[in-house]
Amino acid sequence: MKKKELLPTIPVPMHISADSFRARFKEDEAVREDPDVQTAIRGIEEVDEKLQRINKAREDILADRTLNEAAKKAEFVKYVQKADNKISNKISQVSSIVDRRTAELNKVINQEISDEAGSSRYSSEVRSHVASLPHASDRISFVKKLVDSGEYTSVSSILGAPSFLSGLDEKHKKTLLDYYREKRFSKQIRISKAMERIGQSMLDKTTMTTKFRKSIEDKGTLKDLEAQKRRIEAMAN
């Protein structure tokens, strides 16, 4: 049977490290240079550094021959309790940044295209032209070409109005709306996905630190460990 560790360790980095995120976003300037992404990644780095310090403190305490087992447990619990507050605060800060920015981006990505439907003086003419095309595939192809060339005002005239005005059915309209959003808001979507990955990393770190905290609590309360330490010291004297 494997001997139970006197003091638990915590895996670092947990899930994805800051360097892994930087490598992943290296080729995407929009994501790489985004201030909130940069701040969030630095937050991941700080959390992992604090966790590494816990493991270093563990090694130092275990190596201290002047401490008995109860004293080592007490010193470790004391250290972890101080570090835990800083780690929890940093995770909370990063999670708040992720939640705020994701909400902002999603508001832009999912804005109602109908708000722009009448912004072109040729809106009705554009819809009539699309409706006059002989086949559904022709209408879909035409709208996609408008999207690809950045003619978003004309696209809004088509997709922001009832679909039958342009000879489209609802299924085709939804497909074209998704295509339009992916093209028009490509930068925002990429940053949003990056934020989602960072947010998941924070959730994973929260789960792991919670498990670690439980393993520390299983060692006993600091008060009990200090009392045990004193009893052992008294017996030795």
NORLIN-V929539 format. One record per pair of residues at least 6 apart in sequence whose C-alpha atoms are under 8 Angstrom apart, sorted by the first residue. I is the first residue (numbers start at 1). J is the second residue. Records with the same first field share a line. If there is no record, write none. Layout:
I = J / J
This chain:
6 = 69 / 73
7 = 58 / 73 / 76 / 216
8 = 212 / 215 / 216
9 = 55 / 58 / 212
10 = 51 / 54 / 55 / 208 / 209 / 212
12 = 48 / 51 / 52
13 = 48
14 = 48 / 201 / 204 / 205 / 208
15 = 201 / 204 / 205
16 = 201
17 = 44 / 45 / 48
18 = 41 / 42 / 44 / 45
21 = 41
22 = 32 / 41
25 = 31 / 32
26 = 32
30 = 187 / 191
31 = 37 / 187 / 190 / 191 / 194
32 = 38
34 = 191
36 = 97 / 98 / 101
37 = 191 / 194 / 195
39 = 94
40 = 94 / 97 / 98 / 198
41 = 198
43 = 90 / 91 / 94
44 = 91 / 94 / 202
46 = 90
47 = 87 / 90 / 91
50 = 83 / 87
51 = 87
54 = 79 / 80 / 83
57 = 76 / 79
58 = 76
61 = 67 / 72 / 75 / 76
62 = 72
68 = 229 / 232
69 = 229
70 = 225 / 226 / 228 / 229 / 232
71 = 225 / 226 / 229
73 = 219 / 225
74 = 222 / 225 / 226 / 229
77 = 216 / 222
78 = 222
88 = 206
91 = 202 / 206
94 = 199 / 202
95 = 199 / 202
98 = 195 / 196 / 198 / 199
99 = 199
101 = 192 / 195
102 = 192 / 195 / 196
105 = 188 / 189 / 192
106 = 192
108 = 188
109 = 181 / 185 / 188 / 189
110 = 181
112 = 160
113 = 156 / 159 / 160
114 = 156 / 157 / 159 / 160 / 161
115 = 160
116 = 153 / 156 / 157 / 160
117 = 123 / 153 / 156 / 157 / 158 / 159 / 160 / 161
118 = 156 / 157
119 = 153 / 157
120 = 153 / 154 / 157
123 = 154 / 157 / 158
124 = 157
126 = 154 / 157 / 158
127 = 157 / 158 / 165 / 166
128 = 165 / 166
129 = 166
130 = 139 / 142 / 166 / 167
131 = 139 / 165 / 166 / 167 / 168
132 = 167
133 = 139
136 = 167 / 168
139 = 167 / 168
140 = 172 / 176
143 = 155 / 176
144 = 176 / 179 / 180
146 = 152 / 154 / 155
147 = 155 / 180 / 183 / 184
148 = 183
150 = 184
152 = 184
158 = 165 / 166
159 = 173 / 176 / 177
163 = 169 / 170 / 173
182 = 189
